[in-house]
Amino acid sequence: DLEELDAQWYDYENYWDGIHKQTNKIDKLIREFNEKTGLLKEL
């Protein structure tokens, strides 16, 4: 949405610092998705 896009551009320090603090959780979600879909088994 526009509010999130504005935060990325105009409040980038707070926005991106928050994203970077979530990398472990994001990586875990990606691994779980890959396991459920079998995506990496095809490679």
Biopython code that builds the backbone (N, CA, C, O; Angstrom):
import numpy as np
from Bio.PDB.StructureBuilder import StructureBuilder

atoms = [
    (1, "ASP", "N", (0.829, -1.176, 0.000)),
    (1, "ASP", "CA", (0.000, 0.000, 0.000)),
    (1, "ASP", "C", (0.876, 1.243, 0.000)),
    (1, "ASP", "O", (2.092, 1.152, 0.167)),
    (2, "LEU", "N", (0.266, 2.384, -0.185)),
    (2, "LEU", "CA", (1.011, 3.631, -0.302)),
    (2, "LEU", "C", (1.744, 3.991, 0.985)),
    (2, "LEU", "O", (2.853, 4.526, 0.945)),
    (3, "GLU", "N", (1.127, 3.700, 2.120)),
    (3, "GLU", "CA", (1.762, 4.007, 3.407)),
    (3, "GLU", "C", (3.067, 3.226, 3.572)),
    (3, "GLU", "O", (4.068, 3.777, 4.030)),
    (4, "GLU", "N", (3.057, 1.966, 3.208)),
    (4, "GLU", "CA", (4.273, 1.161, 3.312)),
    (4, "GLU", "C", (5.333, 1.646, 2.331)),
    (4, "GLU", "O", (6.515, 1.708, 2.670)),
    (5, "LEU", "N", (4.919, 1.984, 1.133)),
    (5, "LEU", "CA", (5.859, 2.500, 0.139)),
    (5, "LEU", "C", (6.487, 3.806, 0.614)),
    (5, "LEU", "O", (7.692, 4.005, 0.461)),
    (6, "ASP", "N", (5.688, 4.690, 1.184)),
    (6, "ASP", "CA", (6.228, 5.935, 1.742)),
    (6, "ASP", "C", (7.240, 5.647, 2.844)),
    (6, "ASP", "O", (8.277, 6.306, 2.915)),
    (7, "ALA", "N", (6.955, 4.675, 3.701)),
    (7, "ALA", "CA", (7.883, 4.321, 4.779)),
    (7, "ALA", "C", (9.202, 3.826, 4.210)),
    (7, "ALA", "O", (10.266, 4.144, 4.742)),
    (8, "GLN", "N", (9.142, 3.051, 3.136)),
    (8, "GLN", "CA", (10.370, 2.546, 2.512)),
    (8, "GLN", "C", (11.237, 3.694, 2.016)),
    (8, "GLN", "O", (12.463, 3.637, 2.114)),
    (9, "TRP", "N", (10.615, 4.717, 1.491)),
    (9, "TRP", "CA", (11.363, 5.833, 0.913)),
    (9, "TRP", "C", (11.709, 6.919, 1.913)),
    (9, "TRP", "O", (12.829, 7.428, 1.901)),
    (10, "TYR", "N", (10.766, 7.288, 2.786)),
    (10, "TYR", "CA", (10.941, 8.467, 3.625)),
    (10, "TYR", "C", (11.291, 8.151, 5.074)),
    (10, "TYR", "O", (11.801, 9.017, 5.785)),
    (11, "ASP", "N", (11.033, 6.956, 5.512)),
    (11, "ASP", "CA", (11.389, 6.539, 6.868)),
    (11, "ASP", "C", (12.235, 5.277, 6.769)),
    (11, "ASP", "O", (12.073, 4.328, 7.536)),
    (12, "TYR", "N", (13.151, 5.300, 5.790)),
    (12, "TYR", "CA", (13.884, 4.084, 5.426)),
    (12, "TYR", "C", (14.708, 3.507, 6.561)),
    (12, "TYR", "O", (14.845, 2.287, 6.648)),
    (13, "GLU", "N", (15.261, 4.337, 7.436)),
    (13, "GLU", "CA", (16.080, 3.785, 8.525)),
    (13, "GLU", "C", (15.236, 2.890, 9.432)),
    (13, "GLU", "O", (15.638, 1.769, 9.743)),
    (14, "ASN", "N", (14.083, 3.371, 9.851)),
    (14, "ASN", "CA", (13.215, 2.564, 10.719)),
    (14, "ASN", "C", (12.620, 1.397, 9.958)),
    (14, "ASN", "O", (12.553, 0.284, 10.480)),
    (15, "TYR", "N", (12.187, 1.636, 8.731)),
    (15, "TYR", "CA", (11.544, 0.578, 7.957)),
    (15, "TYR", "C", (12.509, -0.567, 7.698)),
    (15, "TYR", "O", (12.210, -1.717, 8.018)),
    (16, "TRP", "N", (13.664, -0.262, 7.121)),
    (16, "TRP", "CA", (14.592, -1.327, 6.738)),
    (16, "TRP", "C", (15.281, -1.960, 7.938)),
    (16, "TRP", "O", (15.599, -3.148, 7.908)),
    (17, "ASP", "N", (15.517, -1.187, 8.994)),
    (17, "ASP", "CA", (16.060, -1.794, 10.219)),
    (17, "ASP", "C", (15.086, -2.838, 10.759)),
    (17, "ASP", "O", (15.504, -3.896, 11.230)),
    (18, "GLY", "N", (13.787, -2.541, 10.690)),
    (18, "GLY", "CA", (12.780, -3.496, 11.138)),
    (18, "GLY", "C", (12.786, -4.759, 10.296)),
    (18, "GLY", "O", (12.653, -5.863, 10.826)),
    (19, "ILE", "N", (12.937, -4.604, 8.991)),
    (19, "ILE", "CA", (13.002, -5.765, 8.090)),
    (19, "ILE", "C", (14.244, -6.594, 8.405)),
    (19, "ILE", "O", (14.173, -7.820, 8.491)),
    (20, "HIS", "N", (15.372, -5.927, 8.576)),
    (20, "HIS", "CA", (16.623, -6.644, 8.839)),
    (20, "HIS", "C", (16.574, -7.409, 10.157)),
    (20, "HIS", "O", (17.225, -8.445, 10.294)),
    (21, "LYS", "N", (15.823, -6.919, 11.112)),
    (21, "LYS", "CA", (15.695, -7.622, 12.396)),
    (21, "LYS", "C", (14.843, -8.882, 12.275)),
    (21, "LYS", "O", (14.823, -9.704, 13.192)),
    (22, "GLN", "N", (14.144, -9.042, 11.162)),
    (22, "GLN", "CA", (13.265, -10.194, 10.961)),
    (22, "GLN", "C", (13.876, -11.256, 10.047)),
    (22, "GLN", "O", (13.184, -12.198, 9.658)),
    (23, "THR", "N", (15.148, -11.126, 9.699)),
    (23, "THR", "CA", (15.725, -12.030, 8.697)),
    (23, "THR", "C", (15.658, -13.499, 9.111)),
    (23, "THR", "O", (15.400, -14.358, 8.269)),
    (24, "ASN", "N", (15.883, -13.800, 10.375)),
    (24, "ASN", "CA", (15.802, -15.204, 10.809)),
    (24, "ASN", "C", (14.402, -15.763, 10.600)),
    (24, "ASN", "O", (14.245, -16.892, 10.133)),
    (25, "LYS", "N", (13.387, -14.978, 10.943)),
    (25, "LYS", "CA", (12.002, -15.421, 10.763)),
    (25, "LYS", "C", (11.678, -15.574, 9.273)),
    (25, "LYS", "O", (11.039, -16.546, 8.872)),
    (26, "ILE", "N", (12.115, -14.620, 8.464)),
    (26, "ILE", "CA", (11.861, -14.677, 7.023)),
    (26, "ILE", "C", (12.544, -15.898, 6.416)),
    (26, "ILE", "O", (11.940, -16.611, 5.615)),
    (27, "ASP", "N", (13.786, -16.140, 6.788)),
    (27, "ASP", "CA", (14.511, -17.316, 6.282)),
    (27, "ASP", "C", (13.806, -18.611, 6.666)),
    (27, "ASP", "O", (13.721, -19.537, 5.859)),
    (28, "LYS", "N", (13.301, -18.679, 7.896)),
    (28, "LYS", "CA", (12.577, -19.872, 8.352)),
    (28, "LYS", "C", (11.321, -20.090, 7.508)),
    (28, "LYS", "O", (11.023, -21.215, 7.107)),
    (29, "LEU", "N", (10.598, -19.023, 7.246)),
    (29, "LEU", "CA", (9.387, -19.135, 6.428)),
    (29, "LEU", "C", (9.712, -19.589, 5.007)),
    (29, "LEU", "O", (8.969, -20.375, 4.418)),
    (30, "ILE", "N", (10.809, -19.100, 4.462)),
    (30, "ILE", "CA", (11.228, -19.509, 3.114)),
    (30, "ILE", "C", (11.580, -20.989, 3.099)),
    (30, "ILE", "O", (11.177, -21.715, 2.190)),
    (31, "ARG", "N", (12.338, -21.445, 4.114)),
    (31, "ARG", "CA", (12.692, -22.871, 4.183)),
    (31, "ARG", "C", (11.446, -23.745, 4.294)),
    (31, "ARG", "O", (11.343, -24.776, 3.629)),
    (32, "GLU", "N", (10.503, -23.328, 5.135)),
    (32, "GLU", "CA", (9.260, -24.092, 5.291)),
    (32, "GLU", "C", (8.481, -24.144, 3.977)),
    (32, "GLU", "O", (7.944, -25.190, 3.611)),
    (33, "PHE", "N", (8.420, -23.034, 3.281)),
    (33, "PHE", "CA", (7.728, -22.994, 1.990)),
    (33, "PHE", "C", (8.394, -23.930, 0.995)),
    (33, "PHE", "O", (7.721, -24.692, 0.301)),
    (34, "ASN", "N", (9.712, -23.869, 0.929)),
    (34, "ASN", "CA", (10.446, -24.719, -0.011)),
    (34, "ASN", "C", (10.236, -26.198, 0.297)),
    (34, "ASN", "O", (10.110, -27.013, -0.618)),
    (35, "GLU", "N", (10.197, -26.545, 1.578)),
    (35, "GLU", "CA", (9.953, -27.942, 1.958)),
    (35, "GLU", "C", (8.544, -28.386, 1.575)),
    (35, "GLU", "O", (8.357, -29.483, 1.048)),
    (36, "LYS", "N", (7.561, -27.539, 1.837)),
    (36, "LYS", "CA", (6.167, -27.888, 1.538)),
    (36, "LYS", "C", (5.924, -28.034, 0.040)),
    (36, "LYS", "O", (5.162, -28.901, -0.388)),
    (37, "THR", "N", (6.566, -27.193, -0.747)),
    (37, "THR", "CA", (6.319, -27.209, -2.192)),
    (37, "THR", "C", (7.238, -28.162, -2.928)),
    (37, "THR", "O", (6.974, -28.510, -4.079)),
    (38, "GLY", "N", (8.331, -28.598, -2.272)),
    (38, "GLY", "CA", (9.300, -29.460, -2.938)),
    (38, "GLY", "C", (10.125, -28.715, -3.967)),
    (38, "GLY", "O", (10.758, -29.330, -4.825)),
    (39, "LEU", "N", (10.120, -27.413, -3.885)),
    (39, "LEU", "CA", (10.780, -26.573, -4.880)),
    (39, "LEU", "C", (12.253, -26.919, -5.069)),
    (39, "LEU", "O", (12.717, -27.036, -6.204)),
    (40, "LEU", "N", (12.983, -27.083, -3.991)),
    (40, "LEU", "CA", (14.421, -27.325, -4.114)),
    (40, "LEU", "C", (14.751, -28.757, -4.495)),
    (40, "LEU", "O", (15.853, -29.026, -4.971)),
    (41, "LYS", "N", (13.828, -29.671, -4.297)),
    (41, "LYS", "CA", (14.070, -31.061, -4.673)),
    (41, "LYS", "C", (14.159, -31.219, -6.187)),
    (41, "LYS", "O", (14.768, -32.168, -6.681)),
    (42, "GLU", "N", (13.555, -30.294, -6.915)),
    (42, "GLU", "CA", (13.533, -30.349, -8.377)),
    (42, "GLU", "C", (14.843, -29.861, -8.989)),
    (42, "GLU", "O", (15.108, -30.112, -10.165)),
    (43, "LEU", "N", (15.652, -29.176, -8.214)),
    (43, "LEU", "CA", (16.894, -28.598, -8.764)),
    (43, "LEU", "C", (18.000, -29.610, -8.852)),
    (43, "LEU", "O", (19.103, -29.283, -9.291)),
]
sb = StructureBuilder()
sb.init_structure("model")
sb.init_model(0)
sb.init_chain("A")
sb.init_seg("    ")
for serial, (resi, resn, name, xyz) in enumerate(atoms, 1):
    if name == "N":
        sb.init_residue(resn, " ", resi, " ")
    sb.init_atom(name, np.array(xyz, "f"), 0.0, 1.0, " ", f" {name:<3s}", serial, name[0])
structure = sb.get_structure()
